[in-house]
Amino acid sequence: MKKIYILLTLLAVMAVGCTKVPETAGPEPVTDQFDPAFAAELQKRGYIADAQHITPDEVAAITELDLSADDENGDPLRSLRGIEYFSALQVLSCNGHQLEELDLQANTVLVSLNCNHNWLTTLDLSHNPALTTLHCQGNDLTELNVNGNPALVTLNCSWNDLTSLDVSHNTALETLICNDNALTALDLSHNTALTSLNCHSNVLSSLEVSGNTLLEVLDCSWNALTSLDVSQHTALTSLDCTSNTLTTLNTDNATALTALACSGNSLTTLDISGNPALVELNCEGNFLTSLDASRNTALVTLSCNSNALATLNVSNCPALTTLNCSNNNVLSTLDVSANTALTSLNCSNTTLTALDVRNNTMLVDLQCDNNALTALDLSNNTALVTLICDFNRIPSLDLTGLTALTTLTCSWNALTSLDVSHNTALTSLACSYNSLSVLDTSHNTALTSLACSSNSLSVLDTSHNTALTSLACSSNSLSVLDTSHNTALTSLSCDNNSLSVLDISHNTALTLLDCSYNALTELNVHENTLLTMLYCNSNQLQSMDISNNTALEYFACDNNPGDGTQFPVDAWFDDTAIPQYFTTGSWMGITITYRKK
């Protein structure tokens, strides 16, 4: 009996020893709860090990997630399904995809969200009370509720379709960017911490910011504002109220202001004497009659063009590098002698009779066209790259020292001679409507554009100008024109001369040819297959063959003698299919006939 007991005991022990103890099971995978493309992107960027096997523990501890699209990261995502398992997520960036929805209800500790440039039409942030930064610009949002986000410091909801925006609960807000929406009103009375506001390109008719005295940057341009009170904004450094309907603007107390843009309003006066730190001022397109910048010694850029200025004082602006005072029709004097740092001066379309730029030795760009200048001394302006002085009364120009000049426009003056032999960097020369009898461009081998029409030229040698793409030499006295070296020409206007022969067989890049009003007896355009405009009217042509010029859109051939009764044109069509802008009918008894070749 005892032996049987011992045997049973041993068997029991052996049975226990052979029993397999079950292992502790890990968390169930949640792979099926993830959008496959989202899962693949997570693996690609190293957030998870295997997109085919995702567990809650693997993603629950992740605090930052950057999924923003770039050129190296494949197709755009359409869904972030599975984001709810990132329970510790604080920072999410998913810019530049094609997300139509974004469910963040489970991401309750989210602090920063960047979902710019997606296809979102709604965005529910009611479960994200910790949000301090929200960037959702460039979506299709028609409404945005941020009432449940009291911690918001930065909000950018620009480039959406919002018609209203309530930020009354966001008292911590410091930066608000809501430009390019359709907002008709914006209440900022509860946002006294604001330092930066950009609400440009909306439809605001009023903007009350008198309580936002901490503002440093304010851009309310391109709205419908009739008034703007910034009189108490002593911290303001940048103000842009361009393109509104303001009639007055008081910036007296904005002593820290460095940039002011108030163009496109209805201002008749502008006092900037209280803005000594001003570096940039753009007040173009108003009705200002005078502007005194004598106390703005830090001014670097001034655009006051398109006003009604009779006086402009920049005498105490030694740092000024750019001045545009063009289109002030009653501005008859301009003193820039103290502005020795000037690199760009545009005083075109005024009534200046004199302009002294001898002290402006750093000038690179000078535009003084459409004035009444009778002289222009450029002897000290050796840094000039661009000179535009057309539509004046200048009889002579000394360009000897301007070796850096690339663009010269001096048309519509009283020039009888023009020496450009020292200006070897010239790429563009326009000297039409003068009284030039000679023009030597042999040293200007970089020229790509030459306009010398309406002079008294009997000879024009362009053989050294092999880079020319545009040549206009109309209304001269040319009897010969050799363009065989100008193989890059795309535009040639040589009308109103005395040409009897014109060989354009080497100019296969031509798209425009105007050789009207000459004495041509024949014209071969067979090689010029790129021509879209051809004007050969008023010559001595007996016929034309344009059968190879199927790119033609405009064709004028009237007032040629033909055979006395007809002017035959061989084409790729016949009289039943004449293109719209081709000459048809009869002139002086000569009938134009199109024949399909």
C-alpha positions as CSV (number, residue, x, y, z in Angstrom):
1,M,0.0,0.0,0.0
2,K,2.8,2.3,0.9
3,K,4.5,1.6,-2.4
4,I,1.4,2.4,-4.3
5,Y,1.1,5.8,-2.5
6,I,4.7,6.6,-3.3
7,L,4.2,5.7,-6.9
8,L,1.1,7.9,-7.2
9,T,2.9,10.8,-5.6
10,L,5.8,10.5,-8.2
11,L,3.3,10.4,-11.0
12,A,1.6,13.5,-9.8
13,V,4.9,15.4,-9.5
14,M,5.9,14.3,-13.0
15,A,2.5,15.4,-14.4
16,V,2.9,18.9,-12.8
17,G,6.4,19.2,-14.1
18,C,5.3,18.4,-17.7
19,T,2.4,20.9,-17.7
20,K,3.2,23.9,-20.0
21,V,2.8,27.3,-18.2
22,P,1.1,29.8,-20.6
23,E,3.1,32.9,-21.5
24,T,1.9,36.4,-20.7
25,A,0.2,37.8,-23.8
26,G,1.4,41.2,-25.2
27,P,-0.9,44.0,-26.3
28,E,-3.2,43.2,-29.2
29,P,-2.0,44.8,-32.5
30,V,-4.0,47.7,-33.9
31,T,-2.7,47.6,-37.4
32,D,-6.1,47.4,-38.9
33,Q,-7.1,50.7,-37.3
34,F,-4.4,52.6,-39.2
35,D,-4.7,54.0,-42.7
36,P,-2.2,51.9,-44.7
37,A,-0.5,54.8,-46.3
38,F,-0.2,56.6,-43.0
39,A,1.3,53.5,-41.4
40,A,3.8,53.1,-44.2
41,E,4.8,56.8,-43.8
42,L,5.4,56.2,-40.1
43,Q,7.7,53.3,-40.8
44,K,9.5,55.3,-43.5
45,R,10.2,58.1,-41.1
46,G,11.4,55.8,-38.4
47,Y,8.5,56.3,-35.9
48,I,7.5,52.6,-36.0
49,A,9.4,49.4,-36.8
50,D,6.8,47.6,-39.0
51,A,3.8,49.1,-40.7
52,Q,2.2,45.6,-40.8
53,H,2.4,45.1,-37.0
54,I,1.5,48.2,-34.9
55,T,0.8,47.9,-31.2
56,P,-0.7,50.7,-28.9
57,D,2.5,50.7,-26.7
58,E,4.6,51.4,-29.7
59,V,3.0,54.7,-30.5
60,A,1.5,55.8,-27.1
61,A,4.7,57.4,-25.9
62,I,5.5,59.4,-29.1
63,T,5.2,63.1,-28.3
64,E,6.2,64.7,-31.6
65,L,5.2,63.7,-35.1
66,D,6.5,65.4,-38.3
67,L,4.7,64.1,-41.4
68,S,5.0,67.2,-43.5
69,A,5.2,66.5,-47.2
70,D,8.4,67.2,-49.2
71,D,9.9,66.2,-52.5
72,E,11.6,63.2,-51.0
73,N,8.5,61.7,-49.3
74,G,6.3,60.1,-52.0
75,D,2.6,60.6,-52.5
76,P,0.5,62.8,-50.3
77,L,-1.5,61.3,-47.5
78,R,-5.3,61.2,-47.7
79,S,-5.9,60.1,-44.1
80,L,-4.3,60.0,-40.6
81,R,-6.6,57.3,-39.3
82,G,-4.9,55.8,-36.3
83,I,-3.7,59.1,-34.9
84,E,-6.0,58.5,-31.9
85,Y,-3.5,56.0,-30.6
86,F,-0.8,58.7,-30.1
87,S,-2.2,59.6,-26.7
88,A,0.9,61.5,-25.6
89,L,1.2,63.5,-28.8
90,Q,2.1,67.2,-28.1
91,V,3.4,68.3,-31.5
92,L,1.9,67.3,-34.9
93,S,3.0,68.6,-38.3
94,C,1.2,67.2,-41.4
95,N,1.6,70.1,-43.9
96,G,1.2,69.7,-47.6
97,H,-1.0,66.6,-48.0
98,Q,-4.5,66.0,-49.2
99,L,-6.2,65.5,-45.8
100,E,-10.0,66.1,-46.0
101,E,-10.5,65.4,-42.3
102,L,-8.4,65.3,-39.2
103,D,-9.8,63.7,-36.0
104,L,-7.8,64.9,-32.9
105,Q,-10.4,64.1,-30.2
106,A,-8.1,61.6,-28.5
107,N,-5.0,63.8,-28.7
108,T,-5.9,65.8,-25.6
109,V,-2.4,67.0,-24.7
110,L,-1.7,68.4,-28.1
111,V,0.2,71.7,-27.8
112,S,1.2,72.5,-31.4
113,L,-0.6,71.7,-34.6
114,N,0.6,72.4,-38.1
115,C,-1.8,71.2,-40.8
116,N,-1.2,73.8,-43.5
117,H,-2.1,73.3,-47.2
118,N,-4.4,70.3,-47.0
119,W,-8.0,69.9,-48.1
120,L,-9.7,70.4,-44.8
121,T,-13.2,71.8,-44.7
122,T,-13.7,71.4,-41.0
123,L,-11.4,71.2,-38.0
124,D,-12.6,70.2,-34.5
125,L,-10.3,71.4,-31.8
126,S,-12.8,71.2,-28.9
127,H,-10.8,68.4,-27.2
128,N,-7.4,70.1,-27.5
129,P,-7.5,72.7,-24.6
130,A,-3.7,72.7,-24.3
131,L,-3.1,74.1,-27.8
132,T,-0.7,77.1,-27.8
133,T,0.2,77.0,-31.6
134,L,-2.2,76.4,-34.5
135,H,-1.2,76.7,-38.1
136,C,-4.0,75.7,-40.5
137,Q,-3.5,78.1,-43.4
138,G,-4.2,77.1,-47.0
139,N,-7.1,74.8,-46.5
140,D,-10.8,75.1,-47.4
141,L,-12.1,76.0,-43.9
142,T,-15.4,77.9,-43.9
143,E,-15.5,78.2,-40.1
144,L,-13.0,77.7,-37.2
145,N,-14.0,77.4,-33.6
146,V,-11.1,78.1,-31.2
147,N,-13.3,78.9,-28.2
148,G,-12.1,75.8,-26.4
149,N,-8.4,76.7,-26.8
150,P,-7.7,79.4,-24.2
151,A,-4.0,78.8,-24.2
152,L,-3.5,79.8,-27.9
153,V,-0.5,82.1,-28.3
154,T,-0.1,81.8,-32.1
155,L,-2.9,81.3,-34.6
156,N,-2.4,81.2,-38.4
157,C,-5.6,80.5,-40.3
158,S,-4.8,82.5,-43.5
159,W,-5.8,81.4,-47.0
160,N,-9.1,79.8,-46.1
161,D,-12.7,80.7,-46.7
162,L,-13.6,82.1,-43.3
163,T,-16.3,84.8,-43.1
164,S,-16.0,85.2,-39.4
165,L,-13.5,84.5,-36.6
166,D,-14.2,84.6,-32.9
167,V,-11.0,85.0,-30.8
168,S,-12.7,86.5,-27.8
169,H,-11.8,83.4,-25.6
170,N,-8.1,83.5,-26.7
171,T,-6.9,86.1,-24.3
172,A,-3.3,84.8,-24.4
173,L,-3.1,85.3,-28.2
174,E,0.1,87.1,-29.2
175,T,0.2,86.4,-32.9
176,L,-2.8,86.3,-35.2
177,I,-2.5,85.7,-38.9
178,C,-5.9,85.6,-40.7
179,N,-5.1,87.2,-44.1
180,D,-6.7,86.1,-47.4
181,N,-10.1,85.1,-46.1
182,A,-13.5,86.8,-46.4
183,L,-13.7,88.3,-42.9
184,T,-16.2,91.2,-42.6
185,A,-15.4,91.9,-39.0
186,L,-12.7,91.2,-36.4
187,D,-13.2,91.8,-32.7
188,L,-9.8,92.1,-30.9
189,S,-11.1,93.8,-27.7
190,H,-10.2,90.7,-25.6
191,N,-6.7,90.2,-27.1
192,T,-4.7,92.8,-25.3
193,A,-1.6,90.6,-25.5
194,L,-1.4,90.8,-29.3
195,T,2.0,91.8,-30.6
196,S,1.5,90.8,-34.3
197,L,-1.6,91.0,-36.4
198,N,-1.9,90.2,-40.1
199,C,-5.4,90.5,-41.5
200,H,-4.7,91.7,-45.0
201,S,-6.8,90.8,-48.0
202,N,-10.2,90.5,-46.3
203,V,-13.3,92.7,-46.5
204,L,-13.0,94.6,-43.3
205,S,-14.6,98.0,-43.2
206,S,-13.4,98.8,-39.7
207,L,-10.7,97.6,-37.4
208,E,-10.5,98.7,-33.8
209,V,-7.0,98.2,-32.3
210,S,-6.9,101.0,-29.8
211,G,-6.8,98.5,-27.0
212,N,-4.0,96.5,-28.6
213,T,-1.2,98.8,-27.6
214,L,1.4,96.1,-27.4
215,L,1.2,95.6,-31.2
216,E,4.6,95.6,-32.9
217,V,3.5,94.4,-36.3
218,L,0.2,95.3,-38.0
219,D,-0.7,94.4,-41.5
220,C,-4.3,95.4,-42.4
221,S,-3.7,96.1,-46.1
222,W,-6.1,95.3,-48.9
223,N,-9.3,95.8,-46.9
224,A,-12.0,98.5,-47.0
225,L,-10.9,100.5,-43.9
226,T,-11.9,104.2,-43.8
227,S,-10.1,104.9,-40.6
228,L,-7.3,103.4,-38.5
229,D,-6.3,104.6,-35.0
230,V,-2.7,103.7,-34.1
231,S,-2.1,106.9,-32.1
232,Q,-1.3,105.0,-28.9
233,H,0.9,102.3,-30.4
234,T,4.3,103.2,-29.2
235,A,5.7,99.7,-29.7
236,L,4.7,99.5,-33.4
237,T,7.7,98.8,-35.6
238,S,5.9,97.8,-38.8
239,L,2.6,99.1,-40.2
240,D,1.1,98.1,-43.6
241,C,-2.3,99.6,-44.4
242,T,-1.9,99.6,-48.1
243,S,-5.0,99.7,-50.4
244,N,-7.7,100.9,-48.1
245,T,-9.7,104.1,-48.2
246,L,-7.9,106.0,-45.4
247,T,-8.0,109.8,-45.6
248,T,-5.9,110.4,-42.5
249,L,-3.2,108.5,-40.7
250,N,-1.6,109.5,-37.4
251,T,1.7,107.8,-36.5
252,D,3.1,110.6,-34.3
253,N,3.6,108.3,-31.2
254,A,4.9,105.3,-33.2
255,T,8.5,106.4,-32.4
256,A,9.8,102.8,-32.9
257,L,8.3,102.5,-36.4
258,T,10.8,101.3,-39.0
259,A,8.5,100.3,-41.9
260,L,5.4,102.1,-43.0
261,A,3.4,101.2,-46.1
262,C,0.3,103.2,-46.7
263,S,0.1,103.3,-50.5
264,G,-3.2,103.1,-52.4
265,N,-5.2,105.2,-50.0
266,S,-6.7,108.7,-50.1
267,L,-4.2,110.5,-47.9
268,T,-3.7,114.2,-48.6
269,T,-1.1,114.7,-45.8
270,L,1.4,112.5,-44.1
271,D,3.5,113.6,-41.1
272,I,6.4,111.3,-40.5
273,S,8.4,113.7,-38.3
274,G,7.6,111.6,-35.2
275,N,9.1,108.4,-36.8
276,P,12.8,109.0,-36.5
277,A,13.6,105.2,-36.8
278,L,11.8,104.9,-40.1
279,V,13.9,102.8,-42.6
280,E,11.3,102.1,-45.2
281,L,8.4,104.2,-46.4
282,N,5.9,103.4,-49.2
283,C,3.2,106.0,-49.6
284,E,2.7,105.8,-53.3
285,G,-0.7,106.2,-54.9
286,N,-2.2,108.8,-52.6
287,F,-3.0,112.6,-53.0
288,L,0.0,114.0,-51.1
289,T,1.1,117.4,-52.1
290,S,4.2,117.6,-50.0
291,L,6.5,115.2,-48.1
292,D,9.1,116.2,-45.6
293,A,11.6,113.5,-44.6
294,S,14.2,115.8,-43.1
295,R,13.8,114.1,-39.7
296,N,14.0,110.6,-41.0
297,T,17.8,110.2,-41.0
298,A,17.6,106.4,-41.0
299,L,15.5,106.2,-44.1
300,V,16.8,103.8,-46.7
301,T,13.9,103.2,-49.1
302,L,11.3,105.8,-50.1
303,S,8.5,105.2,-52.6
304,C,6.3,108.3,-52.9
305,N,5.4,107.9,-56.6
306,S,2.0,108.6,-58.1
307,N,1.0,111.4,-55.8
308,A,0.6,115.1,-56.4
309,L,3.9,116.2,-54.8
310,A,5.0,119.7,-55.5
311,T,7.8,119.5,-52.9
312,L,9.9,116.6,-51.6
313,N,12.6,117.1,-48.9
314,V,15.1,114.3,-48.6
315,S,18.0,116.6,-47.8
316,N,18.7,114.9,-44.4
317,C,18.5,111.3,-45.4
318,P,22.1,110.2,-45.8
319,A,21.3,106.5,-45.7
320,L,18.8,106.7,-48.6
321,T,19.6,104.1,-51.3
322,T,16.3,103.8,-53.2
323,L,14.1,106.8,-54.1
324,N,11.0,106.5,-56.4
325,C,9.2,109.8,-56.8
326,S,7.9,109.2,-60.3
327,N,4.5,110.2,-61.6
328,N,4.2,113.4,-59.6
329,N,3.2,115.7,-62.4
330,V,3.9,119.0,-60.5
331,L,7.3,118.1,-59.1
332,S,9.5,120.6,-60.9
333,T,12.6,120.4,-58.6
334,L,14.5,117.6,-56.9
335,D,17.6,117.9,-54.7
336,V,19.4,114.6,-54.2
337,S,22.8,116.1,-53.7
338,A,23.0,115.0,-50.1
339,N,21.9,111.4,-50.8
340,T,25.3,110.1,-51.6
341,A,24.3,106.5,-50.9
342,L,21.6,106.4,-53.6
343,T,21.8,103.3,-55.8
344,S,18.4,103.7,-57.5
345,L,16.6,106.8,-58.5
346,N,13.3,106.9,-60.4
347,C,12.0,110.4,-61.1
348,S,10.2,109.7,-64.3
349,N,7.0,111.4,-65.3
350,T,7.5,114.6,-63.4
351,T,8.2,118.2,-64.7
352,L,11.9,118.4,-63.9
353,T,13.9,120.8,-66.1
354,A,17.2,119.9,-64.4
355,L,18.7,117.0,-62.5
356,D,22.0,117.0,-60.7
357,V,23.3,113.5,-59.9
358,R,27.0,114.4,-59.7
359,N,27.1,113.5,-56.0
360,N,25.3,110.3,-56.5
361,T,28.4,108.3,-57.5
362,M,26.9,104.9,-56.3
363,L,23.9,105.1,-58.7
364,V,23.2,101.8,-60.4
365,D,19.7,102.5,-61.8
366,L,18.6,105.9,-63.0
367,Q,15.1,106.5,-64.5
368,C,14.4,110.1,-65.4
369,D,12.3,109.7,-68.5
370,N,9.3,111.9,-69.4
371,N,10.6,115.1,-68.0
372,A,11.8,118.4,-69.6
373,L,15.6,117.8,-69.1
374,T,17.8,119.7,-71.5
375,A,21.1,118.3,-70.1
376,L,22.2,115.3,-68.1
377,D,25.8,115.1,-66.6
378,L,26.7,111.5,-65.9
379,S,30.4,111.9,-65.7
380,N,30.6,110.8,-62.0
381,N,28.1,108.0,-62.3
382,T,30.4,105.2,-63.4
383,A,28.5,102.5,-61.6
384,L,25.4,103.0,-63.7
385,V,23.9,99.7,-65.1
386,T,20.5,101.0,-66.2
387,L,19.8,104.5,-67.7
388,I,16.3,105.4,-68.9
389,C,16.1,109.0,-70.0
390,D,13.7,108.9,-73.0
391,F,11.1,111.6,-73.6
392,N,13.3,114.6,-72.6
393,R,15.0,117.4,-74.6
394,I,18.6,116.2,-74.2
395,P,20.8,117.2,-77.2
396,S,23.9,115.1,-76.2
397,L,24.9,112.3,-73.8
398,D,28.5,111.6,-72.7
399,L,28.5,107.9,-71.8
400,T,32.3,107.5,-71.9
401,G,32.8,106.4,-68.3
402,L,29.7,104.2,-68.0
403,T,31.5,100.9,-68.8
404,A,29.0,98.9,-66.6
405,L,25.9,100.1,-68.5
406,T,23.8,97.2,-69.8
407,T,20.5,99.0,-70.5
408,L,20.2,102.4,-72.3
409,T,16.9,103.9,-73.3
410,C,17.3,107.5,-74.7
411,S,14.6,107.6,-77.3
412,W,12.5,110.7,-78.0
413,N,15.3,113.3,-77.3
414,A,17.2,115.7,-79.5
415,L,20.3,113.6,-79.9
416,T,22.3,114.2,-83.1
417,S,25.1,111.8,-82.2
418,L,25.5,108.9,-79.8
419,D,28.8,107.2,-78.9
420,V,28.3,103.8,-77.3
421,S,31.8,102.5,-78.1
422,H,32.8,102.4,-74.4
423,N,29.7,100.7,-73.3
424,T,30.7,97.2,-74.2
425,A,28.4,95.6,-71.6
426,L,25.3,96.9,-73.3
427,T,22.6,94.3,-73.9
428,S,19.7,96.7,-74.7
429,L,19.9,99.9,-76.6
430,A,16.8,102.1,-77.5
431,C,17.6,105.4,-79.2
432,S,14.6,105.8,-81.5
433,Y,13.1,109.1,-82.4
434,N,16.2,111.2,-82.4
435,S,18.2,112.8,-85.2
436,L,21.0,110.3,-85.4
437,S,22.7,110.0,-88.9
438,V,25.3,107.5,-87.7
439,L,25.2,104.7,-85.1
440,D,28.2,102.5,-84.5
441,T,27.4,99.3,-82.5
442,S,30.5,97.4,-83.5
443,H,31.8,97.4,-79.9
444,N,28.5,96.3,-78.4
445,T,28.8,92.6,-79.1
446,A,26.6,91.7,-76.1
447,L,23.5,93.5,-77.6
448,T,20.4,91.4,-77.7
449,S,17.9,94.3,-78.4
450,L,18.5,97.3,-80.6
451,A,15.8,99.9,-81.4
452,C,16.9,102.8,-83.5
453,S,13.8,103.6,-85.5
454,S,12.8,107.1,-86.7
455,N,16.3,108.6,-87.0
456,S,18.2,109.6,-90.2
457,L,20.3,106.5,-90.6
458,S,21.4,105.6,-94.1
459,V,23.7,102.7,-93.0
460,L,23.3,100.2,-90.2
461,D,26.0,97.6,-89.6
462,T,24.8,94.8,-87.2
463,S,27.4,92.2,-88.3
464,H,29.1,92.4,-84.9
465,N,25.9,92.1,-83.0
466,T,25.5,88.3,-83.3
467,A,23.5,88.0,-80.1
468,L,20.7,90.2,-81.3
469,T,17.2,88.8,-80.9
470,S,15.2,92.0,-81.6
471,L,16.0,94.7,-84.2
472,A,13.8,97.7,-84.9
473,C,15.2,100.1,-87.4
474,S,12.0,101.4,-89.0
475,S,11.6,104.8,-90.5
476,N,15.2,105.6,-91.5
477,S,16.8,105.9,-94.9
478,L,18.3,102.4,-95.2
479,S,18.7,101.0,-98.7
480,V,20.6,98.0,-97.5
481,L,20.2,95.8,-94.4
482,D,22.4,92.7,-93.9
483,T,21.0,90.4,-91.1
484,S,22.9,87.3,-92.2
485,H,25.1,87.5,-89.0
486,N,22.0,87.9,-86.7
487,T,20.9,84.3,-86.7
488,A,19.3,84.6,-83.3
489,L,16.8,87.3,-84.4
490,T,13.2,86.6,-83.4
491,S,11.8,90.1,-84.2
492,L,12.8,92.3,-87.1
493,S,11.0,95.6,-87.9
494,C,12.6,97.4,-90.9
495,D,9.5,99.1,-92.3
496,N,9.5,102.6,-93.9
497,N,12.9,102.5,-95.4
498,S,14.2,102.2,-99.0
499,L,15.1,98.5,-99.1
500,S,14.8,96.8,-102.5
501,V,16.3,93.5,-101.3
502,L,15.9,91.7,-98.0
503,D,17.6,88.3,-97.4
504,I,16.2,86.7,-94.2
505,S,17.2,83.1,-95.1
506,H,19.7,83.0,-92.2
507,N,17.1,84.3,-89.7
508,T,15.2,81.0,-89.2
509,A,14.2,82.0,-85.6
510,L,12.1,84.9,-86.7
511,T,8.6,85.1,-85.4
512,L,7.8,88.7,-86.4
513,L,8.8,90.4,-89.6
514,D,7.6,93.9,-90.6
515,C,9.2,95.0,-93.9
516,S,6.2,97.1,-95.1
517,Y,6.6,100.4,-96.9
518,N,9.9,99.6,-98.7
519,A,10.7,98.9,-102.4
520,L,11.0,95.1,-102.2
521,T,10.3,93.3,-105.5
522,E,10.6,89.8,-103.9
523,L,10.6,88.3,-100.5
524,N,11.5,84.7,-99.7
525,V,10.2,83.5,-96.4
526,H,10.4,79.8,-97.1
527,E,13.0,79.2,-94.4
528,N,11.2,81.2,-91.8
529,T,8.8,78.6,-90.6
530,L,8.4,80.1,-87.1
531,L,6.8,83.3,-88.4
532,T,3.6,84.2,-86.7
533,M,3.4,87.8,-87.9
534,L,4.4,89.0,-91.4
535,Y,3.8,92.5,-92.7
536,C,5.0,93.0,-96.3
537,N,2.4,95.5,-97.5
538,S,3.2,98.5,-99.5
539,N,6.2,97.2,-101.5
540,Q,6.7,96.3,-105.1
541,L,6.0,92.6,-104.8
542,Q,4.3,90.6,-107.6
543,S,3.4,87.6,-105.5
544,M,4.1,85.8,-102.2
545,D,4.7,82.2,-101.2
546,I,3.7,81.5,-97.6
547,S,2.9,77.8,-98.1
548,N,5.7,76.8,-95.7
549,N,4.7,79.4,-93.0
550,T,1.9,77.4,-91.4
551,A,2.5,79.1,-88.0
552,L,1.3,82.5,-89.4
553,E,-1.4,84.2,-87.5
554,Y,-1.2,87.7,-89.0
555,F,-0.4,88.4,-92.6
556,A,-0.6,91.8,-94.4
557,C,0.2,92.1,-98.1
558,D,-2.0,94.9,-99.5
559,N,-0.7,97.7,-101.7
560,N,1.6,95.6,-103.8
561,P,1.3,95.7,-107.6
562,G,1.0,91.9,-108.3
563,D,0.5,91.4,-112.0
564,G,-1.6,94.5,-112.3
565,T,-4.9,92.9,-111.6
566,Q,-4.2,90.2,-109.0
567,F,-1.8,89.5,-106.2
568,P,-1.4,85.8,-106.0
569,V,-0.4,84.2,-102.6
570,D,0.6,80.6,-102.5
571,A,-0.5,79.2,-99.1
572,W,-1.4,76.0,-97.3
573,F,-5.1,76.9,-97.9
574,D,-7.2,78.4,-100.5
575,D,-9.7,81.3,-100.8
576,T,-12.3,79.3,-98.9
577,A,-10.3,78.9,-95.7
578,I,-8.5,82.2,-95.2
579,P,-7.4,82.8,-91.6
580,Q,-9.1,85.7,-89.7
581,Y,-6.2,88.1,-89.6
582,F,-5.0,87.7,-93.2
583,T,-5.4,90.5,-95.8
584,T,-8.3,89.9,-98.2
585,G,-10.2,91.8,-100.8
586,S,-8.9,94.4,-103.3
587,W,-6.8,97.5,-103.1
588,M,-6.3,100.0,-105.9
589,G,-7.8,97.5,-108.3
590,I,-5.5,94.6,-107.2
591,T,-7.3,91.5,-105.9
592,I,-5.6,89.3,-103.4
593,T,-6.0,85.6,-104.4
594,Y,-4.9,82.7,-102.1
595,R,-3.9,79.5,-103.8
596,K,-3.4,76.2,-102.1
597,K,0.0,74.9,-103.0
